[in-house]
Amino acid sequence: MAIRQIVTVTERKVQIAYLIKDAGAEAKREKISYGRRPITDREWEDAKFLAQFPNEMLQTFLLTKQILGLPVKIVNFQEKNPQNQEEMNMPDRFFTVTRCDRCGAELKARQMSRFNTDVLCLRCIEEEKRHPDYEKAAAAELAAVRRGEKDFPGIGWPGKDGRIK
């Protein structure tokens, strides 16, 4: 699999991607400006790549960067490995689920639980943040990310009134 580029997500690139999306097929670098400084070649290429993603995913990239305090990088592959083709075409559950895993409410905005892989509505996220073991769950997740674990399942949801042992 050949890597075409590695895109580091920044707020500026995401904002340029939104402008490219708004311009549609007529998006020309000369016609789009963002901020005082000119758009660099790298920013333009990265923003064109990011413009392919749904807006919700772009917001998730930025939130992830803000929450973890780590750079978010996306690898753009030129060709797909046939062995991983099915996996690469499979949409991520986080973006396809329509109801909160905890309360069943319709998802207008979403975030993944720090305790496990549940997709939660904002009300359940606020409730989860008040849980006495929330800091433990957040610390465990951050440690896993720093170790390079991409599919960390979490420490487990102990229930609203339960505790982590």
Secondary structure, DSSP 8 states (H G I E B T S, - for coil): --EEEEEE--HHHHHHHHHHHHHGGG--GGG---SSS---HHHHHHHHHHTTS-HHHHHHHHHHHHHH-S--EEEEESS--GGGHHHHHS--HHHH--B-TTT--B-SS-EE-SSSS-EE-HHHHHHHHTSTTHHHHHHHHHHHHHHT-SS---S----TT----
